[in-house]
Amino acid sequence: MTALPQPFDESFRAMPYAVYNKLRDEAAAQRIALPDGAEVWLVTRDEDVRAGLADARLSVNKAHSTGGYQGFSLPPALDANLLNLDHDDHIRLRRLVAQGFTPRRAEAMRAGIQQVADRLADGLAERLDSDGVADLVQEFATPLPLTVVCDLFEVPEADRRPFASWVTTMLAMESPRQVGEAISAMHDFLRRLVAERRNAPGDDLLSALIAARDDQDRLSEDELCSLAFLVLGAGIENVQHLLSGGFLALLRHPRQLAALRGDSSLLPDAVEELMRYAHPNLTAIRRFPTEPVEYGGVRIPAGDTVLFALASANRDPGRYEEPDRFDIRRRDNRHLALGEGMHYCLGAPLARMEIGLALEALLSRFPVLRLAVHPDELRWQTTFRSHALRELPITR
């Protein structure tokens, strides 16, 4: 049997977009092997990725898998989340948690997020004054979404940093033992948090979900913990990496940065371009066709695993003019960084607001910021799923 291609190798870690360019040119979909040998179909072109994400024939429920890669192995109390549920169950749970993520709710949080961003920018300035160099990831990009999302659930201060580190360990997938320990720790933490909030409910999102569980029986105990796990984990990790990777893109494109400093009306489009150009999620959640599907003439059998390459679609020259060019004035910026269809990112309004307010705080507080190291010295955490900075050393 011919060995399957394994594109997620060292060259991919060094330059993922160059690998995607090659794969897009070769075929609309390819059967490949992941680093651990698991088999998947990788779909890389914008038209096919956009259609596939909205195709009801592709399920996120592992019950429809006949083998191949199935994603993380999670305990039931963390596995019954929106990323693993289809149709009626997905809609039911999404409606329950959506109350915390409406555009109106996000707007009501604006002043609080602005205060957090300004406070962190002040702390970043103090670090630069004392040390001359600061890590934007550690000092700003991580604590901002950590504070915002944990405030939604009223997570105690002492538990916030540990939870963020568990999420990072799980997604990095560098050590199976450490991943298992992180998942176990998250499970224990969420069970404890739910128990504490059940005994002393507040005016937070978790208390509202517990009420829906206990008083109205609208979700199971596993679904309750799973929703908390997804919202906390995704809300911290994605914004953290988008902030750091997005600001790096601005630092590496000084004319774009200068234009944004000079015209704040460009900020909304700049946020969209940062999501298209520098979003950390390289692929969407794995999916399983419930019947044979076809992309670009390539037939994929039912039950196989399909990965839709978001980062590849967002750099597809068949969709965007000069897709590898970073341009905050880009007119066609309808990207796929937040998904498409039923699984479109629930926290999109909040994420956009966080990114925008974070950039405002940094640009207003620091007339000049620059990289403290050569770009080639930056350290990345790259898997087939994500491409994120480990640190972003900056100076004035």
Legacy VTK file of the C-alpha trace (Angstrom):
# vtk DataFile Version 3.0
C-alpha trace
ASCII
DATASET POLYDATA
POINTS 396 float
0.000 0.000 0.000
1.329 3.440 -0.942
2.168 5.579 2.058
-0.035 8.622 2.491
1.491 12.105 2.274
2.381 13.662 5.631
2.415 17.421 4.956
2.443 18.491 8.614
6.196 18.011 8.990
9.052 20.303 10.000
8.651 22.404 6.858
5.024 22.974 7.834
6.033 24.059 11.319
8.454 26.548 9.804
6.092 27.944 7.152
2.540 26.518 7.127
1.175 28.864 4.465
3.775 27.776 1.907
2.724 24.145 2.451
-0.926 25.086 2.018
-0.107 26.887 -1.239
1.366 23.661 -2.599
-1.525 21.493 -1.394
-4.134 23.843 -2.903
-2.403 23.675 -6.273
-2.299 19.873 -6.213
-5.935 19.019 -5.495
-9.159 20.261 -3.918
-8.970 17.475 -1.325
-6.245 14.994 -0.432
-6.109 11.927 1.775
-3.201 12.451 4.138
-1.733 11.151 7.385
-1.422 13.273 10.501
1.857 13.203 12.471
0.557 10.291 14.574
-0.389 8.325 11.446
-4.161 8.887 11.689
-5.817 9.269 8.275
-7.876 12.301 7.252
-9.073 14.134 4.160
-7.718 17.690 3.952
-9.820 20.236 2.007
-7.891 23.409 1.171
-9.722 25.661 -1.321
-12.006 28.484 -0.206
-15.028 27.472 -2.264
-14.958 23.914 -0.946
-14.135 24.857 2.658
-16.931 27.428 2.723
-19.428 24.926 1.315
-18.253 22.077 3.540
-18.541 24.030 6.774
-22.201 24.738 6.006
-23.005 21.242 4.670
-25.475 19.400 6.922
-24.202 16.075 5.550
-21.000 16.510 7.548
-21.384 15.694 11.228
-19.192 16.673 14.179
-20.548 13.751 16.199
-17.939 10.997 16.623
-20.692 8.398 16.343
-20.560 8.929 12.565
-16.843 8.117 12.347
-15.739 4.789 10.904
-12.089 5.292 11.877
-9.281 7.767 11.379
-8.679 10.850 13.445
-11.522 11.684 15.858
-10.059 14.552 17.864
-9.332 14.807 21.551
-10.265 11.974 23.869
-12.252 13.776 26.552
-14.260 12.540 29.531
-18.059 12.657 28.972
-18.353 15.699 31.225
-16.229 17.728 28.757
-17.137 16.028 25.486
-20.834 16.971 25.252
-20.075 20.452 23.911
-21.196 22.385 20.852
-18.224 21.191 18.793
-19.413 17.582 19.051
-23.176 18.010 18.586
-25.335 18.310 15.463
-28.660 19.864 14.555
-31.309 19.742 17.307
-28.906 19.174 20.225
-26.548 21.847 18.945
-29.344 24.389 18.511
-30.765 23.624 21.965
-27.453 24.186 23.735
-26.464 27.130 21.576
-29.661 28.956 22.504
-28.945 28.418 26.190
-25.455 29.871 26.121
-26.070 32.496 23.419
-27.542 34.886 25.993
-24.007 35.631 27.156
-22.699 36.442 23.675
-25.262 38.617 21.908
-24.017 41.850 20.274
-26.020 43.762 22.912
-24.337 41.838 25.756
-20.931 42.394 24.179
-21.635 46.115 23.872
-22.619 46.247 27.550
-19.180 44.825 28.361
-17.316 47.462 26.341
-16.443 49.794 29.212
-15.201 46.951 31.391
-13.061 45.482 28.609
-11.641 48.925 27.870
-10.639 49.313 31.513
-8.891 45.936 31.490
-7.068 46.746 28.234
-5.949 50.155 29.531
-4.770 48.655 32.830
-2.780 45.974 31.041
-1.279 48.547 28.671
-0.128 50.521 31.733
1.435 47.367 33.162
3.139 46.699 29.835
4.569 50.226 29.919
5.901 49.690 33.444
7.599 46.482 32.335
9.178 48.244 29.369
10.355 51.081 31.605
11.958 48.706 34.114
13.339 46.000 31.810
13.500 47.607 28.374
11.810 44.518 26.900
8.405 42.947 27.582
6.569 39.860 26.355
3.279 40.980 24.811
1.870 37.455 25.159
2.512 37.242 28.890
1.828 40.855 29.824
-1.143 41.659 27.574
-2.482 39.107 25.081
-3.066 36.355 27.648
-4.501 38.252 30.636
-6.985 40.279 28.551
-9.216 37.424 27.290
-8.514 35.486 30.478
-10.035 38.310 32.522
-12.961 38.918 30.160
-14.119 35.309 29.850
-13.473 34.397 33.467
-15.503 37.428 34.531
-18.429 35.998 32.555
-18.301 32.921 34.787
-17.020 34.719 37.910
-14.066 32.330 38.071
-12.007 32.978 41.224
-8.757 34.861 40.596
-6.622 32.008 41.939
-8.011 29.589 39.337
-7.653 31.733 36.216
-4.000 31.297 35.302
-3.991 27.551 36.023
-7.013 27.024 33.757
-5.377 28.974 30.920
-2.201 26.892 31.270
-4.213 23.642 31.127
-5.877 24.751 27.892
-2.507 25.656 26.384
-1.030 22.278 27.340
-3.993 20.393 25.883
-3.899 22.198 22.526
-0.109 22.040 22.195
-0.280 18.216 22.197
3.466 17.989 22.901
3.212 15.289 25.572
0.363 12.750 25.826
0.937 12.441 29.568
0.787 16.199 30.117
-2.304 16.488 27.915
-4.037 13.814 29.978
-3.082 15.545 33.214
-4.334 18.902 31.910
-7.688 17.432 30.845
-8.083 15.744 34.223
-7.263 18.981 36.042
-9.775 20.944 33.948
-12.434 18.316 34.622
-11.853 18.472 38.394
-11.811 22.266 38.379
-15.102 22.573 36.463
-16.859 20.032 38.650
-15.756 22.000 41.703
-16.778 25.320 40.165
-20.236 24.006 39.254
-20.730 22.590 42.749
-19.686 25.864 44.391
-21.902 27.949 42.117
-24.837 25.600 42.635
-24.568 26.186 46.370
-24.109 29.946 45.975
-25.526 31.122 42.617
-24.704 34.571 41.294
-25.542 36.812 38.356
-23.098 35.123 35.993
-23.415 32.923 32.911
-22.548 29.702 34.742
-25.277 30.322 37.330
-27.769 30.826 34.490
-26.721 27.540 32.901
-27.000 25.727 36.243
-30.515 27.114 36.638
-31.398 25.800 33.185
-30.032 22.425 34.227
-31.632 22.188 37.678
-34.868 24.135 37.385
-35.837 23.581 33.773
-33.994 20.356 32.911
-32.909 21.809 29.569
-29.441 20.269 29.594
-27.668 17.361 31.235
-24.944 17.600 33.866
-22.333 16.586 31.277
-23.628 19.225 28.858
-23.380 21.834 31.609
-19.694 21.122 32.308
-18.951 20.747 28.614
-20.407 24.156 27.788
-18.359 25.796 30.542
-15.232 24.004 29.284
-15.766 25.148 25.685
-16.600 28.776 26.453
-13.734 29.229 28.900
-11.155 27.388 26.797
-11.982 28.779 23.363
-12.655 32.277 24.667
-9.204 32.524 26.205
-6.985 30.673 23.745
-8.286 32.007 20.429
-8.284 35.680 21.393
-4.899 35.384 23.103
-3.214 34.002 20.001
-5.060 36.278 17.594
-3.967 39.314 19.593
-0.310 38.315 19.626
-0.186 37.072 16.036
-2.206 40.047 14.814
0.007 42.592 16.528
3.055 40.872 15.082
1.526 41.308 11.622
1.152 45.031 12.303
4.718 45.338 13.587
6.007 43.605 10.458
3.988 45.944 8.217
4.910 49.423 9.510
3.034 51.292 6.780
-0.168 49.476 7.699
0.487 50.188 11.378
1.080 53.878 10.637
-2.128 54.070 8.606
-4.100 52.535 11.488
-2.538 54.964 13.970
-3.515 57.857 11.750
-7.093 56.806 11.034
-9.094 54.985 13.705
-11.966 54.451 11.246
-9.801 51.718 9.703
-9.955 49.668 12.911
-13.007 47.472 12.102
-11.557 46.444 8.739
-8.146 45.961 10.328
-9.648 43.494 12.811
-11.188 41.494 9.942
-7.918 41.475 8.015
-6.035 40.309 11.104
-8.498 37.440 11.449
-8.066 36.484 7.795
-4.299 36.839 7.765
-3.169 35.757 11.237
-5.859 33.669 12.909
-4.229 30.878 14.948
-6.707 28.138 14.009
-5.382 26.414 10.894
-8.230 23.903 10.567
-11.832 23.685 11.679
-13.069 20.966 14.024
-12.945 17.534 12.324
-16.101 16.355 10.573
-17.515 13.018 9.393
-19.681 12.709 6.249
-22.944 10.882 6.911
-23.025 10.049 3.186
-20.426 10.311 0.427
-19.494 13.921 -0.436
-17.420 15.427 -3.226
-15.112 18.445 -3.394
-13.479 19.526 -6.637
-14.151 16.124 -8.156
-12.655 14.248 -5.189
-15.078 11.770 -3.595
-14.893 11.296 0.177
-16.638 8.218 1.646
-19.100 8.367 4.511
-17.490 7.975 7.929
-14.025 9.219 6.942
-12.539 12.199 8.763
-12.473 15.571 6.994
-10.405 18.582 8.015
-11.286 21.919 6.428
-8.166 24.085 6.236
-9.338 27.546 7.310
-5.899 29.117 6.986
-5.530 27.767 3.466
-8.962 29.028 2.427
-8.164 32.449 3.869
-5.067 32.642 1.637
-6.675 31.185 -1.504
-5.772 33.249 -4.625
-8.952 31.926 -6.208
-10.870 33.925 -3.605
-8.676 36.896 -2.649
-6.526 39.252 -4.674
-2.913 38.928 -3.505
-3.959 36.781 -0.540
-0.512 36.756 1.114
-0.493 40.553 1.259
-1.558 42.054 4.590
-3.876 44.969 3.811
-6.109 46.626 6.410
-7.924 48.408 3.563
-8.797 45.143 1.817
-12.294 45.473 0.381
-13.102 41.765 0.194
-12.377 40.598 3.747
-15.142 38.030 4.324
-12.931 35.367 5.857
-13.570 31.952 7.405
-11.592 32.453 10.607
-14.779 32.315 12.692
-16.302 29.442 10.760
-19.440 29.207 8.647
-22.880 27.722 8.993
-24.269 26.177 12.170
-20.921 26.167 13.953
-20.121 29.819 13.296
-18.286 31.171 16.355
-20.755 31.944 19.123
-18.431 34.521 20.655
-17.735 36.434 17.420
-19.137 39.811 18.598
-17.170 39.607 21.842
-13.965 38.503 20.113
-14.149 41.340 17.595
-14.708 43.845 20.392
-11.807 42.502 22.458
-9.403 42.676 19.509
-10.522 46.187 18.578
-10.303 47.571 22.111
-6.946 45.874 22.672
-5.496 47.472 19.549
-6.903 50.872 20.547
-5.267 50.594 23.964
-1.883 49.607 22.530
-1.869 52.221 19.776
-2.938 55.063 22.065
-0.562 54.100 24.904
2.542 53.455 22.769
3.485 55.888 19.978
6.294 53.473 19.092
6.640 49.727 19.610
8.916 47.348 17.764
10.105 43.772 17.863
12.891 43.164 20.350
14.249 40.213 18.333
14.657 39.333 14.687
11.456 37.728 13.288
13.391 34.507 12.645
14.071 34.229 16.383
10.395 34.179 17.346
9.214 30.912 18.870
6.009 29.351 17.540
3.781 26.592 18.808
2.583 24.888 15.635
0.516 21.741 15.145
-1.716 20.709 12.269
-4.510 22.499 14.161
-2.948 25.817 15.171
-0.068 28.240 14.639
0.536 30.516 17.622
3.317 32.565 19.157
4.821 31.303 22.388
6.062 34.802 23.170
6.327 38.206 21.479
9.257 40.235 22.846
8.729 43.962 22.196
10.594 47.156 22.979
10.181 50.857 22.321
LINES 1 397
396 0 1 2 3 4 5 6 7 8 9 10 11 12 13 14 15 16 17 18 19 20 21 22 23 24 25 26 27 28 29 30 31 32 33 34 35 36 37 38 39 40 41 42 43 44 45 46 47 48 49 50 51 52 53 54 55 56 57 58 59 60 61 62 63 64 65 66 67 68 69 70 71 72 73 74 75 76 77 78 79 80 81 82 83 84 85 86 87 88 89 90 91 92 93 94 95 96 97 98 99 100 101 102 103 104 105 106 107 108 109 110 111 112 113 114 115 116 117 118 119 120 121 122 123 124 125 126 127 128 129 130 131 132 133 134 135 136 137 138 139 140 141 142 143 144 145 146 147 148 149 150 151 152 153 154 155 156 157 158 159 160 161 162 163 164 165 166 167 168 169 170 171 172 173 174 175 176 177 178 179 180 181 182 183 184 185 186 187 188 189 190 191 192 193 194 195 196 197 198 199 200 201 202 203 204 205 206 207 208 209 210 211 212 213 214 215 216 217 218 219 220 221 222 223 224 225 226 227 228 229 230 231 232 233 234 235 236 237 238 239 240 241 242 243 244 245 246 247 248 249 250 251 252 253 254 255 256 257 258 259 260 261 262 263 264 265 266 267 268 269 270 271 272 273 274 275 276 277 278 279 280 281 282 283 284 285 286 287 288 289 290 291 292 293 294 295 296 297 298 299 300 301 302 303 304 305 306 307 308 309 310 311 312 313 314 315 316 317 318 319 320 321 322 323 324 325 326 327 328 329 330 331 332 333 334 335 336 337 338 339 340 341 342 343 344 345 346 347 348 349 350 351 352 353 354 355 356 357 358 359 360 361 362 363 364 365 366 367 368 369 370 371 372 373 374 375 376 377 378 379 380 381 382 383 384 385 386 387 388 389 390 391 392 393 394 395
